[in-house]
Amino acid sequence: MLKFVAWMPNNSIPEFECRDPQINRYYKEQLQTDIDVRACKAFFLFQDDNVVGFFTLLPHSIKNTNNHGIRKREHKGMGKWLSGVLLGHFAISNEFCGQKHSSGLKYSKILMFYALDSFECIVRNFCGVALLLNPINESVRDKFYIKEYGNLFKKYPTDDDYMYALTDYVLAVLK
Ligand SMILES: CC(C)(COP(=O)(O)OP(=O)(O)OC[C@H]1O[C@@H](n2cnc3c(N)ncnc32)[C@H](O)[C@@H]1OP(=O)(O)O)[C@@H](O)C(=O)NCCC(=O)NCCS
């Protein structure tokens, strides 16, 4: 059975390993502290007792763009900074990577649905112009975020490789 858990501070996180060494290092060395001091909120998906994957959400702002097209189209709420919520880490464990749940959906799709749903809870109770993410490398950006979620997340035209989905758009997708 699938189980989705918003992790509470001061509860030990489970063992986890994915294919990305940078995320594994962060998981081992930093995530527990970040959860405990509420620097981020971490969410876990389990299949029975096994960890399928996790992601984090945290407040974040990026420098706004001077791109005229974007400013004209999406000027609402955009000051000098574009403030929103960062999908900080998004990872599927080695065991479940590339695998499908018995429903036929990829586990990564189920985890992404929960990420959007958790983002919705945050912005319904607080604020945030966009859901932001900063892909860990170009391969993930192109082969995962653009390939599978290119309609949702767009590249943000600043120097630092951010992608974004406007909150209004995410809420519309979830309807
Ligand atoms: C990204 C991820 C959640 C996608 O899971 P998935 O939908 O089950 O799909 P896959 O694992 O088959 O990955 C999709 C593609 O992205 C590539 N990819 C995934 N993570 C990658 C990484 N960290 N570095 C380089 N390429 C990566 C895969 O090689 C694959 O490419 P392919 O289609 O050419 O085989 C999962 O691969 C993962 O957890 N990766 C490690 C953590 C990570 O990099 N998260 C992104 C943080 S920004």
The ligand as a MOL file (V3000), in Angstrom:
LIG
                    3D

  0  0  0     0  0            999 V3000
M  V30 BEGIN CTAB
M  V30 COUNTS 48 50 0 0 0
M  V30 BEGIN ATOM
M  V30 1 C 14.8780 12.2220 -11.4090 0
M  V30 2 C 14.1330 10.9600 -10.9950 0
M  V30 3 C 13.1840 11.2770 -9.8250 0
M  V30 4 C 13.3280 10.4490 -12.1990 0
M  V30 5 O 12.8250 9.1740 -11.8950 0
M  V30 6 P 12.0670 8.2790 -12.9980 0
M  V30 7 O 10.9190 9.0280 -13.5500 0
M  V30 8 O 11.7800 6.9730 -12.3420 0
M  V30 9 O 12.9920 8.1580 -14.2460 0
M  V30 10 P 14.4960 7.6970 -14.4970 0
M  V30 11 O 15.1720 7.2950 -13.2410 0
M  V30 12 O 14.4120 6.6740 -15.5690 0
M  V30 13 O 15.1770 9.0490 -15.0070 0
M  V30 14 C 14.7420 9.7380 -16.1770 0
M  V30 15 C 15.9600 10.1850 -16.9640 0
M  V30 16 O 16.6990 11.1470 -16.1850 0
M  V30 17 C 18.0460 10.7310 -16.0320 0
M  V30 18 N 18.5030 11.0960 -14.6590 0
M  V30 19 C 17.7970 10.9380 -13.5170 0
M  V30 20 N 18.5220 11.3830 -12.4640 0
M  V30 21 C 19.6970 11.8020 -12.9650 0
M  V30 22 C 20.8620 12.3740 -12.3680 0
M  V30 23 N 20.9160 12.6400 -11.0510 0
M  V30 24 N 21.9060 12.6890 -13.1770 0
M  V30 25 C 21.8450 12.4850 -14.5150 0
M  V30 26 N 20.7600 11.9640 -15.1430 0
M  V30 27 C 19.7010 11.6120 -14.3670 0
M  V30 28 C 18.0140 9.2230 -16.2110 0
M  V30 29 O 19.2750 8.7500 -16.6670 0
M  V30 30 C 16.9390 9.0360 -17.2490 0
M  V30 31 O 17.4830 9.2560 -18.5340 0
M  V30 32 P 17.1560 8.2550 -19.7510 0
M  V30 33 O 15.6950 8.4870 -20.0390 0
M  V30 34 O 18.0700 8.6910 -20.8370 0
M  V30 35 O 17.4130 6.8840 -19.2290 0
M  V30 36 C 15.0900 9.8160 -10.5340 0
M  V30 37 O 15.8910 9.4080 -11.6440 0
M  V30 38 C 16.0090 10.1940 -9.4060 0
M  V30 39 O 15.6230 10.0860 -8.2600 0
M  V30 40 N 17.2490 10.6400 -9.7390 0
M  V30 41 C 18.2200 10.9400 -8.7150 0
M  V30 42 C 17.8360 12.1830 -7.9500 0
M  V30 43 C 17.7810 13.4050 -8.8330 0
M  V30 44 O 18.6620 13.6400 -9.6550 0
M  V30 45 N 16.7150 14.2040 -8.6150 0
M  V30 46 C 16.5310 15.4570 -9.3180 0
M  V30 47 C 16.8470 16.5810 -8.3710 0
M  V30 48 S 16.7790 18.1550 -9.1580 0
M  V30 END ATOM
M  V30 BEGIN BOND
M  V30 1 1 1 2
M  V30 2 1 2 3
M  V30 3 1 2 4
M  V30 4 1 2 36
M  V30 5 1 4 5
M  V30 6 1 5 6
M  V30 7 2 6 7
M  V30 8 1 6 8
M  V30 9 1 6 9
M  V30 10 1 9 10
M  V30 11 2 10 11
M  V30 12 1 10 12
M  V30 13 1 10 13
M  V30 14 1 13 14
M  V30 15 1 14 15
M  V30 16 1 15 16
M  V30 17 1 15 30
M  V30 18 1 16 17
M  V30 19 1 17 18
M  V30 20 1 17 28
M  V30 21 1 18 19
M  V30 22 1 18 27
M  V30 23 2 19 20
M  V30 24 1 20 21
M  V30 25 1 21 22
M  V30 26 2 21 27
M  V30 27 1 22 23
M  V30 28 2 22 24
M  V30 29 1 24 25
M  V30 30 2 25 26
M  V30 31 1 26 27
M  V30 32 1 28 29
M  V30 33 1 28 30
M  V30 34 1 30 31
M  V30 35 1 31 32
M  V30 36 2 32 33
M  V30 37 1 32 34
M  V30 38 1 32 35
M  V30 39 1 36 37
M  V30 40 1 36 38
M  V30 41 2 38 39
M  V30 42 1 38 40
M  V30 43 1 40 41
M  V30 44 1 41 42
M  V30 45 1 42 43
M  V30 46 2 43 44
M  V30 47 1 43 45
M  V30 48 1 45 46
M  V30 49 1 46 47
M  V30 50 1 47 48
M  V30 END BOND
M  V30 END CTAB
M  END
